[in-house]
Amino acid sequence: MTEKPSVDNWDDFAGDYLKAEYIKSYPATLVCKGIETEFEEDKAKLIAIVEFGEKEFKFQLNKTNQAIVKKTCASPKELIGKKLIVQKIKQRNPATNSLVDSILIDKIE
């Protein structure tokens, strides 16, 4: 039988995509378990499957994070198995023109 989600906190209701608000302490370490790709409005998106704590999340790599990965890895699949040391930063959301918390890869080990 599957255990029911706990109503004592919000942990069981987190979405598939990793958000800055899910990480309570920075810098944080994520472990890349896999890479996925998808198209969104005819644009290719690169998504790392990362482990944080005891859960797996999707972590969509924006252009800034992709540039950081390119400096260390010859291809996206070389990211698999690596540790990503991340920081929280503020970035402007182009859709709303407001500053939002975002996750930046600081270092890859």
C-alpha positions as CSV (number, residue, x, y, z in Angstrom):
1,M,0.0,0.0,0.0
2,T,1.3,3.5,-0.9
3,E,1.7,5.9,2.1
4,K,-0.5,8.9,2.0
5,P,1.1,12.4,1.7
6,S,1.7,14.1,5.0
7,V,-0.3,17.2,5.8
8,D,2.2,18.2,8.5
9,N,4.3,20.2,6.0
10,W,4.6,21.0,2.3
11,D,7.4,18.6,1.3
12,D,5.1,16.0,-0.3
13,F,3.4,18.6,-2.5
14,A,6.6,19.9,-4.3
15,G,6.4,19.8,-8.0
16,D,8.7,17.9,-10.4
17,Y,10.8,21.0,-11.2
18,L,13.3,22.2,-8.6
19,K,12.7,25.7,-7.4
20,A,14.9,28.0,-5.4
21,E,12.4,28.0,-2.6
22,Y,12.8,24.2,-2.1
23,I,16.4,24.7,-1.0
24,K,16.5,26.1,2.5
25,S,20.3,26.6,2.8
26,Y,22.9,27.8,0.2
27,P,25.3,26.8,-1.2
28,A,23.6,23.5,-1.9
29,T,24.8,20.4,-3.6
30,L,22.7,18.6,-6.3
31,V,23.8,15.4,-8.0
32,C,22.9,15.0,-11.7
33,K,21.3,11.6,-12.3
34,G,20.3,12.1,-15.9
35,I,19.6,14.5,-18.8
36,E,16.4,15.0,-20.7
37,T,15.5,17.3,-23.6
38,E,12.3,18.6,-24.9
39,F,10.9,21.2,-27.3
40,E,8.9,24.2,-26.1
41,E,7.6,26.5,-28.8
42,D,10.2,25.1,-31.2
43,K,13.1,25.8,-28.8
44,A,15.2,23.0,-27.4
45,K,15.2,22.8,-23.6
46,L,17.9,21.0,-21.6
47,I,16.7,19.5,-18.3
48,A,19.0,17.8,-15.7
49,I,17.4,15.2,-13.5
50,V,19.0,16.0,-10.1
51,E,18.9,14.5,-6.7
52,F,18.5,16.9,-3.8
53,G,18.0,15.5,-0.3
54,E,16.3,12.2,-0.9
55,K,14.2,13.4,-3.9
56,E,14.7,13.7,-7.6
57,F,13.7,16.9,-9.4
58,K,13.9,18.3,-12.9
59,F,16.2,21.3,-13.2
60,Q,15.8,23.2,-16.4
61,L,19.2,24.7,-17.4
62,N,18.7,28.3,-18.5
63,K,21.2,29.9,-20.9
64,T,23.5,31.1,-18.0
65,N,23.7,27.7,-16.4
66,Q,24.2,26.0,-19.8
67,A,27.2,28.3,-20.4
68,I,28.7,27.2,-17.0
69,V,28.2,23.6,-17.9
70,K,29.8,24.1,-21.4
71,K,33.0,25.2,-19.7
72,T,33.3,21.9,-17.8
73,C,31.6,19.3,-20.0
74,A,32.1,18.6,-23.7
75,S,28.5,17.5,-24.0
76,P,25.4,17.6,-21.8
77,K,25.5,13.9,-21.0
78,E,28.9,14.4,-19.3
79,L,27.1,16.2,-16.6
80,I,25.6,12.9,-15.4
81,G,27.1,11.8,-12.1
82,K,28.6,15.2,-11.3
83,K,27.9,17.3,-8.3
84,L,26.5,20.8,-8.9
85,I,27.2,23.3,-6.2
86,V,24.4,26.0,-6.6
87,Q,23.7,29.4,-5.2
88,K,20.5,31.4,-5.1
89,I,20.4,34.6,-7.1
90,K,17.8,37.2,-8.2
91,Q,17.0,37.3,-11.9
92,R,14.4,39.3,-13.9
93,N,11.5,37.2,-15.2
94,P,11.1,38.4,-18.8
95,A,7.3,37.6,-18.7
96,T,6.5,39.6,-15.6
97,N,9.5,42.0,-15.5
98,S,9.9,41.2,-11.8
99,L,12.9,39.9,-9.9
100,V,12.6,36.3,-8.8
101,D,14.7,33.8,-6.9
102,S,16.7,31.6,-9.3
103,I,19.3,28.8,-9.0
104,L,22.8,29.4,-10.4
105,I,25.4,26.7,-10.8
106,D,28.5,28.0,-9.0
107,K,30.7,25.0,-9.5
108,I,30.7,21.5,-11.0
109,E,32.7,18.7,-9.3
